[in-house]
Amino acid sequence: MITDETFTQPAVAYAFGRHLGGAVVRNRLRRRLRELLRARADRLTPGCYLIGATAGATKLSWTDLALQVDALLVRCAAKVIR
């Protein structure tokens, strides 16, 4: 995460390698994460976010993936200098 005061909203990018699986698997994970982050947009400070994942992320249930995203957002918020 890179905070930047010139941003008015967060910019999120995803970097998934082929170790996660084929394009269908990677795109499904990207869509799931995009929806989870969209629902939590109020918790994202303006700036740049790069999201990566391990192979286990593709096998997580919606609830477990949401818990992982929540934990990630807590860690990101702790690193923001205000």
Secondary structure as a PSIPRED ss2 file (coil, helix, strand):
# PSIPRED VFORMAT (PSIPRED V4.0)

   1 M C   1.000  0.000  0.000
   2 I E   0.000  0.000  1.000
   3 T E   0.000  0.000  1.000
   4 D C   1.000  0.000  0.000
   5 E C   1.000  0.000  0.000
   6 T C   1.000  0.000  0.000
   7 F C   1.000  0.000  0.000
   8 T C   1.000  0.000  0.000
   9 Q C   1.000  0.000  0.000
  10 P E   0.000  0.000  1.000
  11 A E   0.000  0.000  1.000
  12 V E   0.000  0.000  1.000
  13 A E   0.000  0.000  1.000
  14 Y E   0.000  0.000  1.000
  15 A E   0.000  0.000  1.000
  16 F C   1.000  0.000  0.000
  17 G C   1.000  0.000  0.000
  18 R H   0.000  1.000  0.000
  19 H H   0.000  1.000  0.000
  20 L H   0.000  1.000  0.000
  21 G C   1.000  0.000  0.000
  22 G C   1.000  0.000  0.000
  23 A H   0.000  1.000  0.000
  24 V H   0.000  1.000  0.000
  25 V H   0.000  1.000  0.000
  26 R H   0.000  1.000  0.000
  27 N H   0.000  1.000  0.000
  28 R H   0.000  1.000  0.000
  29 L H   0.000  1.000  0.000
  30 R H   0.000  1.000  0.000
  31 R H   0.000  1.000  0.000
  32 R H   0.000  1.000  0.000
  33 L H   0.000  1.000  0.000
  34 R H   0.000  1.000  0.000
  35 E H   0.000  1.000  0.000
  36 L H   0.000  1.000  0.000
  37 L H   0.000  1.000  0.000
  38 R H   0.000  1.000  0.000
  39 A H   0.000  1.000  0.000
  40 R C   1.000  0.000  0.000
  41 A H   0.000  1.000  0.000
  42 D H   0.000  1.000  0.000
  43 R H   0.000  1.000  0.000
  44 L C   1.000  0.000  0.000
  45 T C   1.000  0.000  0.000
  46 P C   1.000  0.000  0.000
  47 G E   0.000  0.000  1.000
  48 C E   0.000  0.000  1.000
  49 Y E   0.000  0.000  1.000
  50 L E   0.000  0.000  1.000
  51 I E   0.000  0.000  1.000
  52 G E   0.000  0.000  1.000
  53 A C   1.000  0.000  0.000
  54 T C   1.000  0.000  0.000
  55 A H   0.000  1.000  0.000
  56 G H   0.000  1.000  0.000
  57 A H   0.000  1.000  0.000
  58 T H   0.000  1.000  0.000
  59 K H   0.000  1.000  0.000
  60 L C   1.000  0.000  0.000
  61 S C   1.000  0.000  0.000
  62 W H   0.000  1.000  0.000
  63 T H   0.000  1.000  0.000
  64 D H   0.000  1.000  0.000
  65 L H   0.000  1.000  0.000
  66 A H   0.000  1.000  0.000
  67 L H   0.000  1.000  0.000
  68 Q H   0.000  1.000  0.000
  69 V H   0.000  1.000  0.000
  70 D H   0.000  1.000  0.000
  71 A H   0.000  1.000  0.000
  72 L H   0.000  1.000  0.000
  73 L H   0.000  1.000  0.000
  74 V H   0.000  1.000  0.000
  75 R H   0.000  1.000  0.000
  76 C H   0.000  1.000  0.000
  77 A H   0.000  1.000  0.000
  78 A H   0.000  1.000  0.000
  79 K H   0.000  1.000  0.000
  80 V C   1.000  0.000  0.000
  81 I C   1.000  0.000  0.000
  82 R C   1.000  0.000  0.000
